[in-house]
Amino acid sequence: MFNELFRSIYLSHISKGGLIVDWVEDEFRFSAAREKSINFDQSEQEIYKSFFSSENQSKFYLLYCRIRGEMVGVPYSRCEKLIGMLAFMQEILATALWKHNQRVEVDMENFAREFDRLDIEDERFRLYESVQKRGE
């Protein structure tokens, strides 16, 4: 269920002109280029409601922790895909919080609020530095 919902959110992101997230394409083997049409059986609001159910939200939080953990001790120049994934996760969280009024884990809400401009290189570096300092 988690992967299907995540796939729907990712393909919706792409269909709206969002950037391809290399980490997602590699890890989940989703290919935006291979997907010819997107047929959503549920509305975006229903997808987000299901995605942020307690079971799926826990999986999303574990994925968030995993990505951050993979960045620890790695040079910034080698974290591009991981930071790109965190930027996408921040977008998902922002949509859940402010568009669909979903409740999310406190740590993830703090992340969404603190790093709301990951389209800016300096903010991406600030995120990298914060992960290195915390040693996740």
C-alpha positions, 0 to 999 in steps of 0.5 A: 500500500505504501509503495502504491500511494508513494508512486501516485504522489510521485507521478502526480508531482511529475505530471505537474511539472515537478523534477524527476527525483533520481533517488526515487527512480533508482530505489523504487524503480519508478520511471516517470519517463516510462509512465505514459498516463496517470490514472488516479483512482482516488483524489489527491486528498484521499491519497494523502489521507491514506498516505498519512495513516499511522502505518504509512506515516511510520514507513515515511518517517523511517524512510526520512530517517534512512535518507538522513542517515545515509548522508552522515559522513558523506561529502556534500558533493556525493549527497545530491540524490539524497538531498533531492529526495529530502526536498521531495519529501519536504514537498510531500509534507508541505502538501499534506500539512497545508493543503490537506490539513494532515497531521504528521510526525512532529520531527517531520513537521519541523523539517517541513517548516525549517527547510521550506526552500530546498530549491535554493542551493544555500538551503540544501547545504544548510540541510546537509550541515544540519544532518552532519551536526546531528550525526543522524 
